Amino acid sequence: MFRQFVVKIAGRCDLACDHCYVFEHADQSWRGRPNLMPPEIMTAVAARIAEHARAHALASVTVILHGGEPLLAGVDRIRFLIRELRAALPPGCAADFRIQTNGLRLDDAFCELFLQEGVGVGISIDGDKGANDRHRRHADGRTSYPELVRAIRLIGSQRYRPVFNGLLCTIDVENDPVEVFDALSAFAPPRVEFLLPHATWVNPPPGAVAGEPRYAQWLLAVHQRWAERGRPMDVRLFHSVADLIAGRTSRTEAIGLGPTDVVVVETDGEIEQEDSLKTAYDGAPATGFHVSRDSFDEAGSHPGFDGRTANAAAPSPVCERCPVLRICGGGLYAHRYDGSGFANPSVYCRDLYTFITSLANERHQAPKIARHRMGAADFAALGRGQGTEDAVAALRTAQLSKARVKLGQLSKPLRAEHSWALVQEFDTRDRSVVNRVLADPFLMPAEGRDALGPAGTLARIALSCAVLSSTPAELDLVAAEDRLALPAVGTLATAAGPWHVAVDEKAAITVNGLSVEPIRHEARIGPITVRLEDHDPARDRFGHPVSGPLSAAELFAWQDDLDAAAEVLAERHPEALAEMAEGLTAVVPLKPHPGRHRSATARNAFGALGVALPDPAADTAGEALTCLLLHEFQHLKLGAVLDMFDLHDKSDASSYPVGWRRDLRSLEAVLQGTYAHMAVAEYWQRRALATRHPGSQEYARRSAQVAGHVRAALAQITASPALTRLGRQWVAEMAAGAARWR
């Protein structure tokens, strides 16, 4: 199944970049193809994409307009393709259009089209003038840099910035990495993509020196500068490596073991594999399929797609033994070619290994983890309602710092205990293991509900570390509970204590001599794996948890509903989904409330939210569940912010009316409710603007209603004398976030 469609609307370019994989590498099929995609091929492409979306019930498709230089197609031809596709798509399937351009022909007419149709624009540039002129020149040798600067400033202007996707930079190790980063960041792009130049074992990377990871060193220098500057923009490669190190999924096909869902259509309608294969040999991307006669499902049966669908079948015996295979995934498929095939490590193997292990070591250093602060940019981004992955990562880091403080307080009277000695040993040996345990949202019991006591909690931490690191350990615990929750591991269903718990070198667990398997249910929200917590006794802090373990049918129902919500989030709120990938680790199933939605968060449980599945008859599209997830994740974020900063005078006893409840609320409760409803208002706003059928009036009504509640509450909060200086700043950012709604 394909979700991303690269459509080559132009087959020529008005630059002569010497590192271009389309025109300068092994595959020269462009010479026999039309300069521009004919209208009849565009219509066929639209019909085939719609056919594929219908066959797989896709909620959205991503269409990347590419070339050559796609702007050579002109405004009218691009508009024609966009409208052909939108008209062909089945109801409920949205099209996310993007275009990657060299920017030379970008003008107000193109920008107005892209703004009107919601087409995200990426521009290719390699740094400052000296760096860019190494490769991106006109055919007569003239510089393209002034034209690029003009284009970036145009798309980055206030009017067109909503469709500015960012910059793409092909790495040249002869360029100074810090100067390149500074030149790119000066344009204030929302994101930057750093690409390794396409190369193979037959045609090695330019500037490569045997035994020296020059590309890794270049990227590490950029990463250091990026971190020093407060991570001012998204860098997909850096975030993907961090996500994979943390056990999440990659955001790029270049690394990771995830499946590929990309297919290419050339200007003549030929269906091809990934463009990067053009660097391997002439005809490498070809499939023999054509949009005029073949469906994308038929093309997907080509062995080339099958070979790349699951990189987990390691590319070579060398990769099978490599400790970073799960993260690097063997590198980009095309980069493995050696003249006879692709069953090899990447030609960038040493660079990928060096870069990944360096970042992994950096993430596990104590000074990086013990921070309990946040930058001004992250604070402002969160205040506006829709933060960034970095802002949520800062919250997660602060919560880990808070958990370590609690661990110190908890263990103070227990320093003679064997469990404390074990925790110290694990912390010295591999701090990341202890951090995984401390990050568990159910680690600390709710106030007054600690059945095990401090000694029991410390023992649970030690046992979890033993399981996660496959280290033998034995401890005794006493409690009247019949369940023992091991944070970050699972729950042991057993007879009431006392318990003698042992862990062996294979991470097997026995309780009172009997083998016990941890119970841990997981579900996915798009790219995010979350714990579906239906066992841990600490989940009772969410108010109305389901009473017993979920049945297999209930687990399937949860996954189905979360799949529907994930599709809505990916289509309407990709930024929120990216935020959740940084901060959401668990969902607590709650008992349904007849006639009402039910959801909850709990302080001291960062990363978890509770929700009851809405009535399936009334939430077939997953909209209600999506709103509940967005609403509660806002509470989660603001709760973590309030742990870090005093936004208001806690002794103030004032109360306020709000539009979404009948009772009066405290200032903190109004702050929380207003912040949570901002996400709901934003959701209905986007839904109304993106829907072209009578239901859009209902979406607009909901958006206006919730936005009205938010604005009225903000007016009251702004006037409150109980706000601190930071509180006033936070509320001002909230007001700025609300001001963008129509």
GUPAGU-459518 format. One line per 2 residues: number of its first residue (from 1); their letters; for each residue x, y, z of C-alpha. Coordinates in steps of 0.2 Angstrom, whole numbers, plus 2048, in hexadecimal, padded with zeros to 3 digits. Example, Ala and Ser with C-alpha at 12.3 -4.5 7.8 and 13.67 -1.06 7.14 Angstrom:
// residues 2
1	AS	83E:7EA:827  844:7FB:824
// end
This chain:
// residues 742
1	MF	800:800:800  806:811:7FB
3	RQ	803:821:805  80F:82D:7FC
5	FV	80F:830:7EA  81E:83A:7E2
7	VK	817:841:7D2  824:847:7C5
9	IA	81A:855:7BD  82A:85C:7B4
11	GR	838:852:7AD  845:85F:7AA
13	CD	84E:86C:7B5  854:87E:7B4
15	LA	863:87B:7BE  872:870:7BB
17	CD	876:869:7CC  885:85D:7CB
19	HC	87F:852:7D9  86D:850:7D2
21	YV	868:83D:7D3  85B:83F:7C5
23	FE	866:846:7B7  878:843:7BD
25	HA	877:831:7C3  877:820:7BC
27	DQ	864:820:7B6  862:82A:7A7
29	SW	850:826:7A3  84B:838:7A4
31	RG	852:83B:792  844:831:78A
33	RP	836:839:795  82B:848:791
35	NL	830:859:798  81F:85B:7A1
37	MP	812:84F:7A7  804:850:79A
39	PE	7F2:854:7A1  7EB:843:79C
41	IM	7F9:83A:7A7  7F5:846:7B5
43	TA	7E3:841:7B4  7E8:82E:7B4
45	VA	7F3:831:7C3  7E5:839:7CD
47	AR	7DA:82B:7C8  7E7:81E:7CE
49	IA	7EA:826:7DE  7D8:828:7E2
51	EH	7D5:815:7DD  7E3:811:7E9
53	AR	7DC:81C:7F7  7CB:814:7F5
55	AH	7D2:802:7F5  7DB:805:805
57	AL	7CF:811:80D  7DC:81E:810
59	AS	7D8:82D:81A  7E6:837:811
61	VT	7F3:836:803  803:840:801
63	VI	807:846:7F0  818:84D:7ED
65	LH	81A:858:7DD  82B:855:7D7
67	GG	837:855:7C8  843:85A:7C0
69	EP	83D:86B:7C6  82A:86A:7C9
71	LL	827:87D:7C7  82B:87B:7B4
73	AG	81A:874:7B3  812:885:7B6
75	VD	804:88B:7C1  7F5:885:7B6
77	RI	7FC:873:7B4  800:871:7C7
79	RF	7EE:878:7CB  7E7:86B:7BF
81	LI	7EF:85C:7C7  7EA:862:7D8
83	RE	7D8:864:7D4  7D7:854:7CA
85	LR	7DD:84A:7D8  7D2:853:7E5
87	AA	7C3:850:7DA  7C8:83D:7D8
89	LP	7CB:839:7EA  7BD:830:7F4
91	PG	7B4:839:801  7BE:83A:812
93	CA	7CF:838:809  7D9:848:80A
95	AD	7E8:84D:7FF  7F8:854:807
97	FR	801:85C:7F8  814:861:7F9
99	IQ	820:867:7ED  833:867:7ED
101	TN	83B:875:7E2  84B:87E:7DF
103	GL	841:88E:7E1  847:897:7D1
105	RL	836:899:7CA  82D:89C:7DA
107	DD	822:8AC:7D9  812:8B3:7E1
109	AF	807:8A9:7D4  80F:899:7DA
111	CE	80E:89E:7EC  7FC:8A3:7EB
113	LF	7F7:892:7E3  801:889:7F0
115	LQ	7F8:893:7FE  7E7:890:7F6
117	EG	7E9:87E:7F4  7F3:87A:804
119	VG	803:874:7FB  812:873:806
121	VG	822:87A:7FE  834:874:801
123	IS	843:87D:7F9  854:875:7F5
125	ID	863:87F:7FB  874:879:801
127	GD	879:887:80D  881:898:80A
129	KG	886:89E:7F9  897:896:7F9
131	AN	88F:885:7FE  881:886:7F3
133	DR	88C:88B:7E4  896:87B:7E5
135	HR	887:872:7DD  877:87C:7DA
137	RH	87C:886:7CA  874:88A:7BA
139	AD	87A:881:7AA  885:88F:7A6
141	GR	88D:88F:7B7  884:89E:7BE
143	TS	880:89E:7D0  86E:89B:7D5
145	YP	870:8A1:7E7  867:8B2:7E6
147	EL	858:8AA:7DD  857:89E:7EB
149	VR	858:8AB:7F9  84A:8B4:7F0
151	AI	83F:8A5:7EF  842:8A0:801
153	RL	83E:8B1:808  82E:8B1:7FD
155	IG	827:8A1:803  82D:8A5:815
157	SQ	824:8B5:815  815:8B8:821
159	RY	808:8B5:813  810:8A4:80D
161	RP	818:89D:81C  80A:892:820
163	VF	80F:887:810  822:888:813
165	NG	827:877:817  83A:87A:818
167	LL	84B:878:810  854:869:809
169	CT	867:869:809  872:85C:801
171	ID	881:859:80C  892:85D:805
173	VE	8A0:85A:812  8AB:867:80A
175	ND	89F:874:810  8A1:87A:822
177	PV	892:872:82C  890:880:838
179	EV	890:88D:82A  883:883:820
181	FD	878:881:82F  879:894:834
183	AL	875:899:822  866:88D:821
185	SA	85F:892:832  860:8A5:82E
187	FA	851:8A2:823  847:89C:832
189	PP	841:88C:829  834:881:832
191	RV	83F:872:82E  84F:86D:825
193	EF	853:85D:81C  865:858:81B
195	LL	868:84A:80E  877:83F:80B
197	PH	87B:841:7F9  875:831:7F0
199	AT	884:825:7ED  888:812:7EC
201	WV	896:807:7EE  899:809:7DC
203	NP	899:81C:7DD  89E:820:7EE
205	PP	899:831:7F7  8A2:840:7F2
207	GA	8B0:844:7FE  8B0:834:807
209	VA	8C0:82D:80E  8C2:81B:813
211	GE	8C1:818:826  8BB:82A:829
213	PR	8A8:82E:82D  8A9:83F:825
215	YA	896:840:822  893:83B:835
217	QW	89F:848:83B  897:855:830
219	LL	885:851:836  88B:850:848
221	AV	892:862:847  881:868:840
223	HQ	878:85F:84E  883:867:85B
225	RW	880:878:853  86D:874:852
227	AE	86D:870:864  877:87F:86A
229	RG	86B:88A:860  85C:882:869
231	RP	856:877:85B  84E:885:852
233	MD	846:87A:844  841:868:841
235	VR	84F:85E:83A  847:84D:834
237	LF	857:843:834  85C:848:846
239	HS	84A:845:84C  849:835:844
241	VA	859:82E:84C  853:834:85D
243	DL	842:82C:85A  84A:81B:855
245	IA	856:81C:864  846:81E:86F
247	GR	83D:810:867  832:81A:85C
249	TS	830:81A:849  83B:823:83C
251	RT	834:832:833  83F:82F:823
253	EA	842:820:818  854:823:819
255	IG	856:81A:82A  84C:80E:834
257	LG	844:7FE:830  832:804:82C
259	PT	82A:800:81C  82A:80B:80D
261	DV	81A:812:806  820:81D:7F8
263	VV	81D:81B:7E5  823:826:7D7
265	VE	81A:82B:7C7  825:832:7B9
267	TD	820:83F:7AC  81B:832:7A0
269	GE	810:828:7AC  81C:81A:7B0
271	IE	81B:814:7C2  82C:813:7CA
273	QE	834:80F:7DB  83D:81C:7E6
275	DS	847:829:7DC  857:826:7E6
277	LK	859:815:7DC  85E:820:7CD
279	TA	86F:821:7D5  871:80E:7D4
281	YD	870:809:7C1  867:80E:7B2
283	GA	855:808:7B3  856:803:7C6
285	PA	846:80C:7CB  83C:805:7BC
287	TG	82D:7F9:7BF  825:7F7:7AE
289	FH	814:7FE:7B5  80B:80D:7AE
291	VS	7FC:817:7B5  7F2:816:7A5
293	RD	7F1:803:7A7  7F6:7FD:7B8
295	SF	7F0:801:7CA  7FC:805:7D8
297	DE	7F8:7F5:7E1  7FE:7EC:7D1
299	AG	80E:7F6:7D1  811:7F2:7E3
301	SH	813:7E0:7DF  823:7E4:7D6
303	PG	832:7DB:7DF  83B:7EC:7E2
305	FD	82D:7F2:7ED  82C:7E2:7F6
307	GR	83F:7E2:7F9  83E:7F3:802
309	TA	82D:7F1:80B  836:7E9:81A
311	NA	848:7EE:81D  847:7E3:82C
313	AA	84D:7D5:821  85F:7DC:824
315	PS	868:7E1:814  878:7D7:818
317	PV	87F:7CB:825  88A:7DA:82B
319	CE	87A:7E4:82F  872:7D5:838
321	RC	880:7D6:845  87F:7E9:847
323	PV	879:7F0:857  871:800:84E
325	LR	868:7F6:840  857:7FA:848
327	IC	85C:80D:847  865:80E:836
329	GG	85B:801:82D  86A:7FD:822
331	GL	869:80F:81B  860:814:80C
333	YA	85D:806:800  865:80E:7F1
335	HR	875:811:7FB  878:7FE:7FD
337	YD	87B:7FB:7EA  88C:7F3:7E6
339	GS	88A:7F0:7D4  881:7DF:7D6
341	GF	874:7E2:7E3  86E:7EA:7F3
343	AN	872:7DD:800  87F:7E8:807
345	PS	882:7F4:815  87F:806:810
347	VY	88E:80F:808  88B:81B:817
349	CR	88C:80D:823  89B:814:82E
351	DL	893:825:82D  882:81F:833
353	YT	889:815:841  894:823:847
355	FI	886:830:847  879:824:84F
357	TS	884:81E:85D  88A:830:860
359	LA	878:836:862  873:827:86D
361	NE	882:82A:879  87E:83C:87A
363	RH	86C:839:87E  871:82D:88D
365	QA	87D:83A:895  877:83F:8A6
367	PK	879:852:8A3  86E:851:894
369	IA	860:848:89F  861:852:8AF
371	RH	85B:862:8A7  84B:86A:8AE
373	RM	849:879:8A3  841:87F:893
375	GA	847:88B:886  83C:89B:882
377	AD	838:895:870  831:884:877
379	FA	827:88D:884  820:899:877
381	AL	81C:88B:86B  813:881:879
383	GR	809:890:87F  802:893:86D
385	GQ	7F9:882:86F  802:878:862
387	GT	814:875:868  822:86C:85F
389	ED	82A:85B:862  839:864:86A
391	AV	82E:86D:876  825:85D:87B
393	AA	836:854:87C  83C:862:888
395	LR	82C:85E:893  831:84C:893
397	TA	842:850:898  83C:85B:8A6
399	QL	830:84D:8AC  83F:841:8AC
401	SK	849:84E:8B7  83A:84F:8C2
403	AR	839:83C:8C4  84B:83B:8C8
405	VK	848:848:8D6  83A:83D:8DD
407	LG	845:82E:8DC  852:837:8E7
409	QL	844:83B:8F3  83D:82A:8F3
411	SK	84D:821:8F6  854:82D:903
413	PL	84E:822:912  852:812:909
415	RA	864:814:904  868:804:90D
417	EH	85C:7FA:903  862:7ED:8F6
419	SW	856:7F4:8E9  85E:805:8EB
421	AL	870:7FE:8E8  868:7F5:8D8
423	VQ	861:805:8D1  872:80E:8D4
425	EF	87B:800:8CB  86F:801:8BC
427	DT	870:814:8BB  883:813:8BB
429	RD	884:805:8AE  876:80C:8A2
431	RS	86C:81B:8A7  860:819:898
433	VV	859:809:8A1  855:813:8B1
435	NR	84E:821:8A6  842:816:89D
437	VL	83B:810:8AE  83A:821:8B6
439	AD	831:827:8A6  823:81B:8A9
441	PF	813:825:8AC  80C:819:8B9
443	LM	81C:818:8C3  817:823:8D2
445	PA	806:81D:8DA  7F9:82A:8DD
447	EG	7F9:834:8ED  7F3:828:8FB
449	RD	7F2:819:8F0  803:812:8F2
451	AL	800:800:8F7  812:7FB:8F6
453	GP	81A:80A:8FF  82A:813:8FA
455	AG	834:803:8FC  829:7F9:8F1
457	TL	82A:807:8E3  83D:807:8E4
459	AR	83D:7F4:8E3  831:7F5:8D3
461	IA	83E:801:8CB  84C:7F6:8CF
463	LS	843:7E6:8C8  83E:7F0:8B8
465	CA	850:7F5:8B5  855:7E3:8B7
467	VL	848:7DD:8AA  84C:7EA:89E
469	SS	85F:7E7:89F  85E:7D4:8A1
471	TP	867:7D4:8B1  864:7C7:8BF
473	AE	85C:7CE:8CF  851:7C9:8DD
475	LD	846:7D3:8E9  838:7D1:8F6
477	LV	828:7DC:8F6  81A:7DC:902
479	AA	808:7E2:8FD  7F6:7DD:8FD
481	ED	7F4:7E0:8EA  7F2:7D1:8DE
483	RL	7FB:7DB:8D0  80D:7E1:8D0
485	AL	811:7EF:8C3  822:7F0:8BD
487	PA	825:801:8B5  829:801:8A2
489	VG	828:7ED:8A2  816:7E8:8A6
491	TL	80A:7E2:8B4  80C:7D1:8BC
493	AT	7FC:7C9:8C1  7FF:7BE:8D0
495	AA	7F9:7B9:8E1  7F9:7C6:8EF
497	GP	80A:7CA:8F7  816:7C7:8FE
499	WH	820:7C4:8EE  831:7BE:8EB
501	VA	835:7C5:8D9  844:7BE:8CF
503	VD	84B:7C4:8BE  858:7B9:8B5
505	EK	864:7BD:8A7  857:7BA:89A
507	AA	84B:7C7:8A2  83F:7B9:8A7
509	IT	835:7BD:8B7  830:7B1:8C5
511	VN	825:7B6:8D4  826:7AA:8E3
513	GL	82E:79D:8D7  821:79E:8C9
515	SV	825:7A4:8B8  81A:7B4:8B4
517	EP	818:7BE:8A4  816:7D0:8A5
519	IR	805:7D6:89E  808:7E5:892
521	HE	7FC:7EA:884  801:7F6:877
523	AR	7F8:7FF:869  7FD:80B:85B
525	IG	7F8:81D:857  7FF:81E:846
527	PI	812:81E:849  811:81E:85C
529	TV	811:80E:866  808:811:877
531	RL	804:806:885  7F2:802:887
533	ED	7F2:801:89A  7E4:7F6:8A1
535	HD	7ED:7EE:8AF  7F8:7FA:8B9
537	PA	7F0:7FE:8CA  7F6:810:8C8
539	RD	7EA:813:8BA  7DC:816:8C7
541	RF	7E2:828:8C8  7D9:82B:8B7
543	GH	7C9:829:8C0  7BF:81C:8B6
545	PV	7CB:80F:8AF  7C3:7FF:8A8
547	SG	7C2:7F3:8B6  7CB:7E4:8AE
549	PL	7D7:7DE:8A0  7D0:7E2:88F
551	SA	7CB:7D3:885  7D2:7CF:874
553	AE	7C3:7D7:86B  7C4:7E7:876
555	LF	7D7:7E8:871  7D3:7E7:85F
557	AW	7C5:7F4:861  7D1:800:869
559	QD	7DE:7FE:85B  7D1:800:84E
561	DL	7CB:811:856  7DD:817:859
563	DA	7E1:813:847  7D2:81E:842
565	AA	7D8:82C:84D  7EA:82A:847
567	EV	7E4:82D:835  7DA:83C:83A
569	LA	7E9:843:844  7F5:840:835
571	ER	7EA:848:829  7E4:857:834
573	HP	7F0:859:842  801:852:83D
575	EA	80A:85E:849  800:857:858
577	LA	804:845:852  816:84A:852
579	EM	814:851:864  80C:842:86A
581	AE	81A:837:863  825:841:86F
583	GL	81A:840:87E  80D:833:87E
585	TA	811:822:884  801:81B:88C
587	VV	7EE:81B:88A  7E3:815:898
589	PL	7D2:80E:892  7C4:816:89C
591	KP	7B2:810:89F  7A6:819:893
593	HP	79A:826:89A  789:824:892
595	GR	785:833:887  796:83C:88A
597	HR	7A8:83B:886  7B4:836:894
599	SA	7C7:83A:894  7D4:83F:8A2
601	TA	7E6:842:8A6  7EE:841:8B6
603	RN	7FD:84B:8BE  80C:841:8C2
605	AF	808:836:8B3  810:83F:8A4
607	GA	80E:835:894  7FE:82D:898
609	LG	7EC:832:895  7DB:82A:898
611	VA	7CD:828:88C  7BD:81F:889
613	LP	7BA:819:878  7AB:824:870
615	DP	79B:81B:86A  7A1:813:85A
617	AA	791:817:852  794:82A:855
619	DT	7A7:829:851  7A9:820:841
621	AG	7B6:82C:83B  7C0:82C:84B
623	EA	7BD:83F:84D  7B6:83E:85F
625	LT	7C5:833:865  7D1:83F:85C
627	CL	7CA:84E:865  7CC:845:876
629	LL	7DE:840:872  7E2:852:86D
631	HE	7D8:859:87C  7E1:84E:889
633	FQ	7F2:850:881  7F1:863:884
635	HL	7ED:85F:896  7FC:854:897
637	KL	807:862:890  801:870:89B
639	GA	802:865:8AA  815:862:8A6
641	VL	817:875:8A4  80F:879:8B4
643	DM	81B:86D:8BC  829:877:8B6
645	FD	822:889:8B7  817:893:8C3
647	LH	80A:89B:8B7  7FF:8A1:8C5
649	DK	7FE:8A4:8D7  7F8:894:8DE
651	SD	7F1:89C:8EE  7E4:8A6:8E3
653	AS	7D3:8A0:8E7  7CA:8A9:8D8
655	SY	7BE:89F:8CE  7B7:8A2:8BC
657	PV	7A9:89C:8B1  7AD:893:8A1
659	GW	7A3:88F:891  7A6:87C:892
661	RR	7A0:879:8A4  792:87F:8AF
663	DL	79D:881:8BF  7AA:88E:8C4
665	RS	7BC:889:8C1  7CC:88E:8C9
667	LE	7D9:897:8BF  7E4:888:8BC
669	AV	7D4:87E:8B7  7D0:88C:8AB
671	LQ	7E1:88C:8A4  7E1:879:8A2
673	GT	7D0:879:89A  7D3:888:88E
675	YA	7E4:880:888  7DB:86F:885
677	HM	7CD:877:87B  7D9:880:870
679	AV	7DE:870:868  7CC:86B:866
681	AE	7C8:87C:85E  7D7:87A:852
683	YW	7D1:869:84D  7C0:86E:848
685	QR	7C7:87E:840  7D2:873:834
687	RA	7C4:867:832  7B8:875:82C
689	LA	7C5:87C:820  7CA:86C:818
691	TR	7B9:865:815  7AF:868:806
693	HP	79D:861:809  78E:867:814
695	GS	796:860:824  7A3:86E:824
697	QE	795:879:82B  794:86E:83A
699	YA	7A7:86E:83C  7A7:881:83A
701	RR	79A:882:848  7A3:878:854
703	SA	7B3:881:850  7AB:892:853
705	QV	7A3:88B:863  7B3:885:86B
707	AG	7BD:893:865  7B0:89F:86D
709	HV	7B2:896:87E  7C5:897:87D
711	RA	7C5:8AA:879  7B9:8AE:887
713	AL	7C4:8A4:893  7D4:8AC:88D
715	AQ	7CC:8BD:890  7C8:8B9:8A2
717	IT	7D9:8B1:8A5  7E3:8BF:89D
719	AS	7DB:8CB:8AA  7DF:8C0:8B9
721	PA	7EB:8C8:8C5  7F0:8B7:8CB
723	LT	7FB:8B4:8BB  80E:8B4:8BE
725	RL	819:8BC:8B1  81B:8AC:8A9
727	GR	809:8A9:8AA  805:8B9:8A1
729	QW	812:8B4:893  80A:8A2:892
731	VA	7F8:8AA:890  7FE:8B6:883
733	EM	805:8A8:879  7F4:89F:87B
735	AA	7EB:8AE:874  7F7:8AF:865
737	GA	7F3:89D:862  7E1:8A0:862
739	AR	7E3:8AF:857  7E7:8A5:848
741	WR	7D6:89D:847  7CA:8A4:83A
// end
